Amino acid sequence: MKIEDIFHNTINEYGMIQSGDGIVVGFSGGPDSTALVHLLYRFKEHYNIRLVCAHLNHKFRPGDAEEDAKYVQAFCRERGIRCIVECEDVPRMAAREGLSPEQAGRRARYDLFNRVMQGEGFNKIAVAHNRDDQVETVLMRLIRGAGVEGLGGIKPVRGNIIRPLLEVPRSMIEDYCKEHRLNPVTDKTNLSPVYFRNRIRLELLPYLRDNYNSNIDRAVLGAARVLRWENDFIAGAARDEFSRLVEGQGTGRLEFSAEKLLELHTAVLWRVLRMAVEHLLGDANNLELVHIEKLYALLEKGETGKRINLPRGIVAGVEYGRFFVARQPHPAGGIEETYRLAVPGSISIHEAGGVIEAKIFSMEDYKRERNTADDRRAFLDLAKTGRNLVVTGRKKGDRFNPLGMAGTKKLKDFFIDQKVPRNKRDLVPIVRSGRDIVWIAGYRIDEKYKVTADTRQVLGLEFRQF
């Protein structure tokens, strides 16, 4: 079968593309993404789609990275494809936020893809994961420890992200690039066994093929496909049971009948427990298998008065046949972390018990949205704020120019004027651009960043409690 046939079959099987879609294509310049851009370009009239490419210079490979960007721009220019190139110091970002280089790179890439998608008014993101990537991912997760969901591997469609090459072998992609004389760039880091994925690709898989199963790729892919089906079924059952049994949604404390929870199949029960934590925090970051095991053991023993603490201020316990999972009030210390806020995007501010979401509006949309403004929403000039925003707690010496006032004011004095209780001042999220305060979440923006008649794009911020 030709690569074009697999490409079309994958798109059709998973309903990846509909007529009129606007697709942002992640374009690194390597063989996979080059083939993906070329195929989507060749068949854009067939699918009636619009394309824009997005490329991120991670600053991992000085010199080579700049050449990659030039290749991407030239490739797109020759074909009349709009191309957006940005630069992000990912090594510095990883060090600042305590992430691995791979995690930081992925976050930076998808921040860019989502910003481009929203800015262009598009609705999908296409990335170039291939069949070999799928095999490597499943083995990585097996080695590190994963459940059914993780062992199902990379999903062909996840939300607005599509992967049209997920069932195409890497060798076929390389042959396609040669056949069409696309001359993609080579990322030399892919040839080094420094990264875990590279060791899987360069060392483990060749060893398994030579010594255990020459068709190991097919075996892994078949198992992953079955596990994805089973995962979808179990996840649906767990969502139904969570909705049926939970009490207290929308509050900081969820309760269940311990007896009814224990009637559930263990596979469903464990997911319900995970959903409870995720519901309270807005995500499941830092929630590991060991934490779900602790919740299950607590529920199974059923000792009234027994409690356990989980990461990020979650407490669970049993009280007279009732099982609860709740957020603990954060101790007086306030917001200590520095959170990076993607634009557009959202971030959970765990100490403050809420989420800040950033959206981009045209002036036309802003004129409709501003009628719904309240203390929990703010509208600012995107050109002035920029996209590199962070959220912190207050800092010594903080000053800003409250909207509607002449001159700056100490943040401490502003809180006093607003009658913010002293024990809550350290829990108020402060959105910053560089050293400047942009917004005191829930209270006031800085005069300098307000929307004016010259504004072209509006940054909308919203603070929601969990």
Buried (B, 14 or more C-beta within 10 A) or exposed (E): EEBEEBBBEBBEEBEBBEEEBBBBBBBBBBBBBBBBBBBBBEBBEEBEBBBBBBBBBBBBBEEBBEEBBEBBBEBBEEBEBEBBBBBBBBBEBBEEBEBEBEBBBEBBBBBBBBBBBBBBEBBBBBBBBBBBBBBBBBBBBBEEEBBBBBBBBBBBBEEBBBBBBBBBBBEBBBBBBEEEEBEBBEBEEEEEEEBBBBBBBBEBBEEBEEEEEEEBBEEBBEBBBEBBEBBBEBBEBBBEBBEEBBEBEEEBEBBBEBEEBBEBEEBBBBBBBBBBBBBBBBBBEEBEEEBBEBBBEBBEEBEEEEEEEBEBBBBBBBEEEBBBBBBEEBEEEBBEEEBBBBBBBBBBBBBBBBBBBBBBBEEEBBEEBBEEEEEBBBBBBBEBBEBEBBBBBBEEEBBBBBBEEEEBBEBBEBBEEBEBEEEEBBBBBBBBBEEBBBBBBBBBBBBBBBBEEEBEBBBBBBBEEB
